[in-house]
Amino acid sequence: MVNVFVLGGTGLVGSALVRQLRAALSSTSTSAIRLCGFANSRTLTRVNAHDDIQQPLTRAGEVSDEEIASCVDGSGAVCVVDCTSSPDVSARYAPWLERSWHVVTCNKKVNSGDLAYYKRCVDATQSTGGKWFVEATIGAGLPIVSTLRTLRATGDSVEIVQGIFSGTMSFLFNTWDGKSAFSEIVKLAKDAGYTEPDPREDLNGLDVARKVVIAARECGMMISLSDVDVESMVPSDLESCSTDEFMKRFHENDESMAQRARAAAETGAVLRFVGCVDVANNKASVSLATFPNTHPFATLSGADNIFEIRSARYGPTGSSTPLIIRGPGAGAEVTAAGVYGDIVQLAKEISTR
């Protein structure tokens, strides 16, 4: 039995996961998975067969290991699911793994963060039996991490992973026709809730860079965020001003963007904001790049993500075509489904021990 405790269980992704777990687990009496509890920054909720029992946290803002353990069936494994974006929560992964607890996460902080701490978590999985699943840290519910792991485990050699890692940036460049003002598209996306409240958090490329680091590490490149060459879409003189001032002045960048769009169109190409892991040359980058109108990246729509993987089997080296993975790269339900998939995989692996 895997006892699942969800941190961030009342947030968008966490509450979607709790709903999915309840719906699936209520339809079977033989599941190897049990939702035992969930918490937010204020309260802990114990889940039992009849009703939920809610109580305030002993320490505001942090559920203790003892509180998690008190919800667990003593005969089962413990799986802590992190549906937060909190660095304080992710800082506890190593201690959890070192005590043979399992961790499933959509939080990118650790597997794109400090390399020494990342390695400590990996070492813990190898020494204690605690398992760490991170599928939903790239592409929400899309099978990116598992595909890279499968390719490497079966002897393939990944050469390049490139893709549109951000739903926000995907929407911007799929919507913009290159003729209208780019700043107006950013405003439209902000007003519609597609961007962060401060769009610079999307435009600066750092979110994509974090996902690039995750993909790189899954390919065996032990790089850090500082190793990624990032092209920001935020002009340097607008990096430190207020959000309101940024929105008022971002139009000053419109002509520069229009020139790049025209130059791409003249060659039958489009602009796309991509992340790239060049394994062969040990390089990682985030940039606004051009792609022919016939390329899969050029045909993307909405806020979808798309990834192209070239390897010894897939692509020119293998006398084949690249492996393409495409679909929704954001959204509470699909992200929760990616997390749930990892929980199911954990239960399968435990059952075959």
Secondary structure, 3 states (H helix, E strand, C coil): CEEEEEECCCCHHHHHHHHHHHHHHCCCCCCCEEEEEEECCCEEEEECCCCEEEEECCECCECCHHHHHCCCCCCCEEEEEECCCCHHHHCCHHHHHHCCCEEEECCCCCCCCCHHHHHHHHHHHHHHCCCEECHHHCCCCCCCHHHHHHHHHCCCCEEEEEEECCHHHHHHHHHCCCCCCHHHHHHHHHHCCCCCCCCHHHHCCHHHHHHHHHHHHHCCCCCCHHHCEECCCCCHHHCCCCHHHHHHHHHHHHHHHHHHHHHHHHCCEEEEEEEEEECCCCEEEEEEEEEECCCHHHHCCCCEEEEEEEECCCCHHHCCCCEEEEEECCCHHHHHHHHHHHHHHHHHHHHCC
